Amino acid sequence: MTDKTRNLDEITPKYFDDITKTIFAPLHPVVARQIVERCKIKKGICIDVGSGPAPLAIALAKITDLKIHALDISEEMCRLAEKNVETEGLSKKITTVTSDVHDMPFLDNFADLIVSRGSVFFWEDKVGAFKEIYRVLKPNGRTYIGGGFGTAELKEKVTREMEKTFPEWKKGVKERLGKNTIEAFKDALNDAKISNYDVINDDSGLWILIKK
Ligand SMILES: C[S@@+](CC[C@H](N)C(=O)[O-])C[C@H]1O[C@@H](n2cnc3c(N)ncnc32)[C@H](O)[C@@H]1O
């Protein structure tokens, strides 16, 4: 990375991988701990939807006995994820899967835990995606789907750092969140016929915890 300012559309998978390992690096272990505390699942099968280069899957694998499928629609992200998983020595715990959340290559009732950070805002058909996630979730399984930085301090720090390179960062985040309101998520869950869920909206971020 250089000191020059950039546009948000210059964030390629490789560049995202670099940011993940620097500016974003402190937040994934915090979010992983919050997932374990809130979902109380430390073993079984987990899917990280929209895993990107797998920072959250890696952080979760380090503190649990979960077998994790790091799934992303982008082949390049999956390649970067595979490299990172190998570098961390976690190939036995994390497998990468190139797939779309709307049509995942998993059997019904497959996963104990489905997590996703920063990806839901990009899903084109939220009702379809939630239905698919619910299909793949085991009875008694949990989800932790949404976006956030773990704490208000981390959000502020990351935002400050990102704005040095991307002056449009805050505007971009705001635009992405714009149509992704809590009400819109609740409508999508309702249309997907999912009623057993909680929404967390605090300093940790905005998270949807479905219980099947
Ligand atoms: C902002 S990145 C978040 C990456 C990672 N979860 C993290 O916390 O850093 C969003 C990711 O979602 C993926 N994505 C977007 N739409 C998707 C879809 N329909 N199915 C699966 N992955 C998707 C993108 O390819 C991208 O890697």
The ligand as a Gaussian input file, in Angstrom:
#p B3LYP/6-31G(d) Opt

LIG

0 1
 C      -16.630000      -6.641000       2.504000
 S      -16.161000      -8.287000       2.075000
 C      -16.112000      -9.026000       3.708000
 C      -15.075000     -10.096000       3.810000
 C      -14.897000     -10.718000       5.189000
 N      -16.103000     -11.365000       5.652000
 C      -14.405000      -9.735000       6.230000
 O      -14.995000      -9.664000       7.305000
 O      -13.420000      -9.047000       5.964000
 C      -17.666000      -8.967000       1.367000
 C      -17.469000     -10.322000       0.702000
 O      -18.746000     -10.859000       0.345000
 C      -18.601000     -11.566000      -0.865000
 N      -19.932000     -11.709000      -1.500000
 C      -20.691000     -10.734000      -2.054000
 N      -21.841000     -11.261000      -2.552000
 C      -21.828000     -12.590000      -2.277000
 C      -22.719000     -13.657000      -2.559000
 N      -23.856000     -13.453000      -3.209000
 N      -22.398000     -14.899000      -2.129000
 C      -21.207000     -15.120000      -1.475000
 N      -20.309000     -14.139000      -1.214000
 C      -20.611000     -12.885000      -1.601000
 C      -17.629000     -10.706000      -1.676000
 O      -17.019000     -11.427000      -2.723000
 C      -16.656000     -10.260000      -0.581000
 O      -15.552000     -11.135000      -0.490000

